Amino acid sequence: MKHCVPSIVFLLTLVAIWPARPVATADTGVDKPAAPKQIDVTPPLIPIPGARVTKTGLLVGGQPSPEQLKAIHRAGYRTVISLRAPDERGAAGERAAVERLGMTFVSIPVRGAAGLTEDNARKLGQALDKPDVLPAVVHCASGQRASAMLGLEAFVVDRVSAAAAIEFAKVLGMKKHEAALRKRIAEICKADKSRHCEGVR
């Protein structure tokens, strides 16, 4: 998916200007032209765990409850992308619930930090690039894998700089998996000298 990753200063400004809100809005529409299939509208915020929304049409966070899935559907979301393994506690039955509401369900199992792989990043990019996918929810259990994977997807698929990808993931709420994300990016940089990898080589 073509992310438009803003400068670090701009991202920090966005986090600071809504102190009363439970989450920050990650504006991802400022540096690169958006692909035609994208929407340049921030989607409705549904208070799933660790929720963040982006101008490229994503709600990012943790596992939605059944009632939140209904709210997600009512808000006009088209797709739910789960990064949880089907055997994780609380993950069973989500596909059926999503499809019963008329939305598309996509499963890309990311098992902890070890699941932050280039292959999974490309799968996520392919899912987000399909027609009529947006607006979409990208979630795991808490939002930590989701934010880290979107940072990795921006680096792998959209070829943003390492610094921008890591900062993007942080603005989306990443805390737990920063070391793993940096390590994965460094491994990719070692194999591909054409990438912008300052600070992680």
C-alpha positions as CSV (number, residue, x, y, z in Angstrom):
1,M,0.0,0.0,0.0
2,K,1.3,3.4,-0.9
3,H,1.8,5.1,2.5
4,C,2.6,8.8,2.6
5,V,4.8,8.9,5.7
6,P,5.2,12.3,7.2
7,S,8.2,13.9,8.9
8,I,9.0,13.0,12.5
9,V,8.3,16.5,13.7
10,F,4.9,16.5,12.0
11,L,4.0,13.2,13.5
12,L,4.9,14.3,17.0
13,T,2.8,17.4,16.5
14,L,-0.2,15.3,15.6
15,V,0.2,13.3,18.8
16,A,0.4,16.4,20.9
17,I,-2.6,18.4,19.6
18,W,-5.3,16.0,20.8
19,P,-4.4,15.4,24.5
20,A,-8.0,14.8,25.5
21,R,-8.6,12.0,23.0
22,P,-7.9,8.4,23.9
23,V,-5.7,7.9,20.7
24,A,-3.7,10.0,18.3
25,T,-4.5,10.2,14.6
26,A,-1.6,9.3,12.3
27,D,-1.9,11.5,9.2
28,T,-0.2,9.5,6.4
29,G,-1.0,11.8,3.5
30,V,1.6,14.4,3.3
31,D,4.9,13.3,1.6
32,K,4.0,11.1,-1.4
33,P,1.2,11.3,-3.9
34,A,-1.6,8.8,-3.0
35,A,-2.3,6.0,-5.4
36,P,-5.6,6.4,-7.2
37,K,-7.3,3.6,-5.3
38,Q,-6.6,5.3,-1.9
39,I,-9.0,7.5,-0.1
40,D,-7.7,10.7,1.4
41,V,-10.3,10.8,4.2
42,T,-9.6,9.8,7.8
43,P,-12.1,7.0,8.6
44,P,-14.2,7.0,11.7
45,L,-12.4,6.1,15.0
46,I,-13.8,3.0,16.7
47,P,-12.3,2.5,20.2
48,I,-10.7,-0.9,19.7
49,P,-7.7,-1.4,22.0
50,G,-4.8,1.0,21.1
51,A,-6.8,2.5,18.2
52,R,-5.2,4.8,15.6
53,V,-6.6,6.0,12.3
54,T,-4.8,7.2,9.2
55,K,-5.7,9.4,6.3
56,T,-5.1,6.5,4.0
57,G,-8.2,4.8,5.3
58,L,-6.9,2.5,8.1
59,L,-8.1,1.8,11.6
60,V,-5.2,0.1,13.4
61,G,-5.3,-1.5,16.9
62,G,-6.2,-4.6,18.9
63,Q,-8.9,-7.2,18.8
64,P,-12.4,-5.7,18.2
65,S,-15.2,-7.0,20.3
66,P,-18.3,-8.4,18.6
67,E,-20.1,-5.1,19.3
68,Q,-17.1,-3.1,18.0
69,L,-17.2,-5.2,14.8
70,K,-20.8,-4.1,14.4
71,A,-19.8,-0.5,14.9
72,I,-17.0,-1.0,12.4
73,H,-19.5,-2.2,9.8
74,R,-21.9,0.6,10.5
75,A,-19.1,3.1,10.1
76,G,-18.5,1.9,6.6
77,Y,-15.4,-0.2,6.9
78,R,-15.1,-2.8,4.1
79,T,-12.3,-5.1,5.3
80,V,-10.9,-6.5,8.5
81,I,-7.3,-7.8,8.3
82,S,-6.4,-9.9,11.3
83,L,-2.7,-10.5,12.1
84,R,-3.6,-13.0,14.8
85,A,-3.1,-16.7,14.4
86,P,-6.4,-18.6,14.3
87,D,-5.5,-20.6,17.5
88,E,-4.9,-17.5,19.6
89,R,-7.2,-17.0,22.5
90,G,-10.2,-14.8,21.5
91,A,-9.5,-15.1,17.7
92,A,-11.9,-18.0,17.0
93,G,-15.1,-17.0,15.2
94,E,-14.0,-13.6,14.0
95,R,-14.0,-14.6,10.3
96,A,-17.6,-15.8,10.5
97,A,-18.7,-12.6,12.4
98,V,-17.0,-10.3,9.9
99,E,-18.4,-12.1,6.9
100,R,-21.9,-12.3,8.5
101,L,-21.8,-8.5,8.6
102,G,-20.9,-8.3,4.9
103,M,-17.3,-7.3,5.3
104,T,-14.2,-9.0,3.9
105,F,-12.0,-10.9,6.3
106,V,-8.3,-11.4,5.6
107,S,-6.0,-13.5,7.8
108,I,-2.3,-13.0,7.9
109,P,-1.0,-14.8,11.0
110,V,1.9,-13.0,12.6
111,R,3.2,-15.0,15.5
112,G,5.0,-12.5,17.8
113,A,8.2,-10.7,16.9
114,A,9.3,-13.7,14.9
115,G,6.3,-13.1,12.5
116,L,7.7,-9.7,11.5
117,T,9.0,-11.0,8.2
118,E,9.4,-9.6,4.7
119,D,7.0,-12.2,3.4
120,N,4.3,-11.2,5.8
121,A,4.9,-7.5,5.0
122,R,4.4,-8.3,1.3
123,K,1.2,-10.2,2.1
124,L,-0.1,-7.2,4.0
125,G,0.8,-4.9,1.2
126,Q,-1.0,-7.2,-1.3
127,A,-4.1,-7.3,0.9
128,L,-4.2,-3.5,1.2
129,D,-3.7,-3.0,-2.5
130,K,-6.8,-5.0,-3.6
131,P,-9.6,-3.0,-5.1
132,D,-12.3,-1.8,-2.7
133,V,-10.4,-2.8,0.4
134,L,-10.6,0.6,2.0
135,P,-11.4,1.7,4.6
136,A,-10.0,-1.3,6.5
137,V,-9.1,-2.4,10.0
138,V,-5.7,-3.9,10.6
139,H,-5.5,-5.5,14.0
140,C,-3.8,-8.1,16.2
141,A,-4.6,-8.7,19.9
142,S,-3.3,-5.4,21.3
143,G,-2.2,-3.3,18.3
144,Q,1.5,-4.0,18.8
145,R,2.0,-6.4,15.9
146,A,-0.3,-4.4,13.7
147,S,1.7,-1.2,14.1
148,A,5.0,-2.9,13.7
149,M,3.8,-4.8,10.6
150,L,2.5,-1.6,9.0
151,G,5.9,0.0,9.6
152,L,7.6,-3.0,8.0
153,E,5.2,-3.0,5.1
154,A,5.9,0.7,4.5
155,F,9.7,-0.1,4.4
156,V,9.4,-3.4,2.3
157,V,6.6,-2.5,-0.1
158,D,6.7,1.3,-0.4
159,R,10.4,1.6,0.1
160,V,10.2,4.4,2.6
161,S,13.4,5.1,4.6
162,A,14.2,2.9,7.7
163,A,13.8,6.0,10.0
164,A,10.4,6.9,8.5
165,A,9.1,3.3,8.7
166,I,10.1,3.0,12.4
167,E,8.6,6.4,13.2
168,F,5.4,5.5,11.3
169,A,5.1,2.3,13.4
170,K,5.6,4.3,16.6
171,V,2.9,6.8,15.8
172,L,0.6,3.9,15.1
173,G,1.3,2.8,18.7
174,M,4.3,0.4,18.5
175,K,6.2,0.0,21.7
176,K,6.8,-3.7,22.3
177,H,8.3,-4.7,19.0
178,E,10.6,-1.8,18.1
179,A,13.8,-3.8,18.6
180,A,12.5,-6.7,16.5
181,L,11.4,-4.2,13.8
182,R,14.8,-2.6,13.7
183,K,16.5,-6.0,13.6
184,R,14.4,-7.1,10.6
185,I,14.9,-3.8,8.8
186,A,18.7,-4.1,9.4
187,E,18.7,-7.7,7.9
188,I,16.8,-6.4,4.8
189,C,19.3,-3.5,4.5
190,K,22.2,-5.8,4.6
191,A,20.9,-7.8,1.6
192,D,19.7,-4.7,-0.3
193,K,22.2,-1.8,-0.4
194,S,19.8,0.3,-2.5
195,R,17.5,1.0,0.5
196,H,17.6,4.1,2.7
197,C,18.9,2.5,5.9
198,E,20.6,5.2,7.9
199,G,20.6,4.5,11.6
200,V,20.0,0.7,11.4
201,R,22.8,-0.8,9.3
